[in-house]
Each structure stands twice: as structure tokens, then as C-alpha cells.
């Protein structure tokens, strides 16, 4: 299985975000049950990640998403953006 790409990320304050592109090797979605937060999001004074890499979804803990199969994202790609001041997977779709 190929990990879905993070097509766009609006969380510009994130250490892995450069010009709305995620540069983490893999992100995890869902830091709480039934919430599609980007668990990889954090801030720091310096940017991180590999600038030549586009982020992918490594794991998804949101079991009620229609794209989730055995805690793996099956969407062709996702978008991350702010929902209530938190970086969330905007591709989340409840079953």
C-alpha cells in the first residue's frame, strides 16, 4: 500500500510546513478518539523535515472515517487545515 500524500497544509506555523507544503516523512492523524487532528503538528523556532520530501499519511487513528481501513488512510491524498484553531485532516469523512 502506498501512503497517501498530504496535498496541501494550511498549518503554516507547523515545523514541517514550508509554503503550505508538508515536509514530514509521515504524519499521524487523530490524537484523540473520533477527532481528525494532525498529531504530528508542533511549532519550533526552526523548520524541520526534508525539504525534498512531500509529507504522507503514515497512520490514522480516526476509526469512524470512511477513508480508514485498519488504521491506515486509503484516501488518494489529504488536505490539512485549521478547524477550531487546531490542525485537522480536512479530508476526514464520517462513515
Secondary structure, DSSP 8 states (H G I E B T S, - for coil): ----EEEEE--TTSTTEETTEE--S-EEE-SBTTB-BBTT----SS--S-TT---BEEEE--TTBTTEETTEE-SSEEEEEEETTEEEETT--B-
